[in-house]
Amino acid sequence: MGKRLDTRLSEADRLALEQVVRKSADWRARERAKTLLLLSQPLLSREVAKLQNLHIETVRMTWQHWARSYPPPAG
């Protein structure tokens, strides 16, 4: 059984990531945004990695970077 990351996104974050997926000229930014959006669904890291043809550590590192850079508001 895999471990599920705590990957809740705020509505504002989800909308911003969807905008990146649709509008960004940077393919890397689009792929990272897709990874984060998939992780916010009830999927395991390994399932997201398989869907995107990525290594599982790439998926985990993408989430960890996001979580450090954009911590949830206190309260």
N, C-alpha and C positions, 0 to 999 in steps of 0.2 A: 504494500500500500504506500502510495506517495504522500508527501507532506504538502499541504495546501498553504500557500503564502497568504498573509492578511493583505489583500489587494483591493481594499475598498477605495473607490474614487468618489470625490465630490461631484455633483452635477456640473459645476463649472469646469473642473478638471476634465471630465469626460467630454464635454462640449469642445473644450480647447484641443484635446487630443484628436477628436473627430475632424476638427478644422485642419489640423496638421496633416492628417491622412489625406484629406481632399485637396488641400491647396499648396502644401510645401513642395518646393522644387528640389529639396534635398532628399534623396531616396533613403538615406540612413535615418533621417528624422521620421520619415513616413513609416519605416519598418519598426523603429522603436515605439512609435505611437501605436501601431497595430499590436505590438507585443503587449503593451500596457493595457490596451482595451480588451484584448483576449484574456489577460490575467484577471481583469475585473469581473469576468464571467466565472461561473463555477467550474473552472478547468484547472487541472494540475499543471505545474511547470513543465513536466515532461510531455503533456498533451499539447501545450502551446508550442514547445520546441518541435514536436513532430509536425504539427500543422504548418509551421513556418520554415521547416527544414533548417532548424538552428540547433546548436548544442545547448543542452539544458543549462549549463553554466552561463551562457550568453543571456538566456532568459532571466535567470536569477540575478545576474549582475545588472541587467537593465532595470529590474524592479528595485534593487537595492540602491542604485544611483538615484532613481526617481524619489524613493522614500527619504533619502538623505537630503536631496535638493528641495523637495516640496513636502515638508512634514505637515501632517494634518493640524488644523487649528486647535489650540488648547481649549478645553472646556467641555 
